């Protein structure tokens, strides 16, 4: 493992978390932590190249089938792989299969890149988090095992109080805000051994209490606009990523790829 390396190319693979939802830009495209990280790496390395193969809604099996071999063939200096969390949020999941697919992805990627980075993803505080916590912790324990076995780095975002704060999450309660993505980018940056810009773990100021009527209104709006459609897609076997191309499918100079982000047509995961 080469810390503080001069990375000249970066490929990000995964789902909506890596695609950048819900860090929305004025032109309607999503940015996200991977784009932010790429911009910082490009600023220190002339000719830096970047690809982002992530597509919202993808399960680990789809990431393995559709993204892993493409990323490995690019032979980049740096690869980030974040996947499996969508699987843990399904009503029923075979965690043994999830672990096997994640292991397959790591076994293909680790020899093909200079540095592989895995993550223990953040989770929004609340009852949904508590319901799925055992599955998530099983997944993250396996991430640690794979990293140790294959020389990968792990960005540990799980359980960091600031990233569990509800104010770090968009109204859909599934995706980080722009500030959340900025902190993730800083966490990856520091995990790579690069000089810290700030403390990404810093807790937010004390929240102003919100009254019951406002919370109830927010819950009803969330159920109507986000939870209902999400459940319907689960019931019908559809995904918001169906038919959607990769965000930045080619490993191109950052200046070129940075203007090619796909426009937003629907904000749901």
Secondary structure, DSSP 8 states (H G I E B T S, - for coil): --TT----EEEEEESHHHHTTT-B-TTSBB--HHHHHHHHHHHHSTT-EEEE---TT--HHHHIIIIIHHHHHHT-SEEEEE-SHHHHTSSS--HHHHHHHHHHHHHHHHTTSSEEEEEE----SSHHHHHHHHHHHHHHHHHHHHHHHHT-EEEE-TT-HHHHSGGGB-TTSSSB-HHHHHHHHHHHHHHTT---SS-TT----------HHHHHHHHHHHIIIIIHHHHHHHHHT--TTTT---TEEEEEEHHHHTT---B-S----
